């Protein structure tokens, strides 16, 4: 199934399939980033976003680091984004 992920750099708000995605549930699972989501590098904010996406889409964390490196870390830092992906 195809999904759309969209992020706003100024606020670091993220939407998955037009529904706002928050870091709360993923931080309970594993708190990589108390500051929330980020993108454009290989660090903790990207890991938190990738984990949140995987938990929402697949209901499990398996593969979130790979998703981080493939989709999240490659985005431009400090810029809005919109991507389509399939898991």
NUGULUM-506517 format. One record per residue (C-alpha): residue in three letters; x, y, z. Coordinates in nm, 4 decimals, padded with zeros to 6 digits. Example, Ala and Ser with C-alpha at 12.3 -4.5 7.8 and 13.67 -1.06 7.14 Angstrom:
<recs>
ALA, 01.2300, -00.4500, 00.7800
SER, 01.3670, -00.1060, 00.7140
</recs>
This chain:
<recs>
UNK, 00.0000, 00.0000, 00.0000
UNK, 00.1260, 00.3486, -00.0867
UNK, 00.1498, 00.6175, 00.1779
UNK, 00.2160, 00.9909, 00.1823
UNK, 00.4401, 01.1522, 00.4422
UNK, 00.4575, 01.5288, 00.4698
UNK, 00.6611, 01.7481, 00.7050
UNK, 00.6713, 02.1170, 00.7893
UNK, 01.0218, 02.2338, 00.8803
UNK, 00.9266, 02.5435, 01.0770
UNK, 00.7063, 02.3553, 01.3257
UNK, 00.8434, 02.0017, 01.2740
UNK, 00.4837, 01.8821, 01.2382
UNK, 00.4367, 01.5684, 01.0292
UNK, 00.1348, 01.4151, 00.8564
UNK, 00.0998, 01.0551, 00.7472
UNK, -00.1743, 01.0010, 00.4908
UNK, -00.3157, 01.3463, 00.5799
UNK, -00.3417, 01.2616, 00.9528
UNK, -00.1083, 01.4405, 01.1925
UNK, 00.1531, 01.2060, 01.3349
UNK, 00.2890, 01.2862, 01.6803
UNK, 00.5934, 01.1329, 01.8499
UNK, 00.4054, 01.0367, 02.1689
UNK, 00.3266, 00.6694, 02.1004
UNK, 00.6658, 00.6020, 01.9456
UNK, 00.8415, 00.7659, 02.2422
UNK, 00.6679, 00.5210, 02.4746
UNK, 00.8082, 00.2375, 02.2641
UNK, 01.1573, 00.3912, 02.2451
UNK, 01.2481, 00.7505, 02.3182
UNK, 01.5153, 00.8347, 02.0642
UNK, 01.4322, 01.2039, 02.0665
UNK, 01.2553, 01.3877, 02.3510
UNK, 01.2429, 01.6899, 02.1152
UNK, 01.0301, 01.5037, 01.8601
UNK, 01.0713, 01.4538, 01.4899
UNK, 01.3401, 01.5668, 01.2505
UNK, 01.4711, 01.4697, 00.9074
UNK, 01.7686, 01.5103, 00.6804
UNK, 02.0398, 01.3308, 00.8795
UNK, 02.0953, 00.9947, 01.0489
UNK, 02.0254, 01.0908, 01.4083
UNK, 01.7702, 01.0619, 01.6844
UNK, 01.4926, 01.2846, 01.5482
UNK, 01.4963, 01.0879, 01.2235
UNK, 01.4876, 00.7598, 01.4126
UNK, 01.1859, 00.8832, 01.6107
UNK, 01.0023, 00.9760, 01.2925
UNK, 01.0838, 00.6467, 01.1221
UNK, 00.9736, 00.4522, 01.4300
UNK, 00.6456, 00.6451, 01.4498
UNK, 00.5747, 00.5770, 01.0826
UNK, 00.6431, 00.2044, 01.1164
UNK, 00.4297, 00.1711, 01.4289
UNK, 00.1429, 00.3542, 01.2592
UNK, 00.1627, 00.1780, 00.9230
UNK, 00.2721, -00.1730, 01.0206
UNK, 00.1871, -00.1884, 01.3894
UNK, 00.5444, -00.2906, 01.4692
UNK, 00.8904, -00.1386, 01.4833
UNK, 01.0691, -00.3971, 01.2703
UNK, 01.2660, -00.2256, 00.9913
UNK, 01.2416, 00.1298, 01.1162
UNK, 01.6174, 00.1924, 01.1062
UNK, 01.6290, 00.0798, 00.7436
UNK, 01.3315, 00.3069, 00.6678
UNK, 01.5131, 00.5924, 00.8409
UNK, 01.8200, 00.5549, 00.6190
UNK, 01.6223, 00.4993, 00.2980
UNK, 01.3549, 00.7694, 00.3313
UNK, 01.4000, 01.0057, 00.6272
UNK, 01.7746, 01.0699, 00.6407
UNK, 01.7857, 01.1496, 00.2686
UNK, 01.5411, 01.4417, 00.2938
UNK, 01.6719, 01.7974, 00.2982
UNK, 01.7251, 01.9203, 00.6512
UNK, 01.5269, 02.2274, 00.7587
UNK, 01.3014, 02.2118, 00.4514
UNK, 00.9389, 02.1097, 00.4124
UNK, 00.8935, 01.7760, 00.2402
UNK, 00.6335, 01.5509, 00.0879
UNK, 00.7154, 01.1954, -00.0155
UNK, 00.5268, 00.8878, -00.1233
UNK, 00.6481, 00.5488, -00.0060
UNK, 00.5408, 00.1896, 00.0078
UNK, 00.6081, -00.0606, 00.2854
</recs>
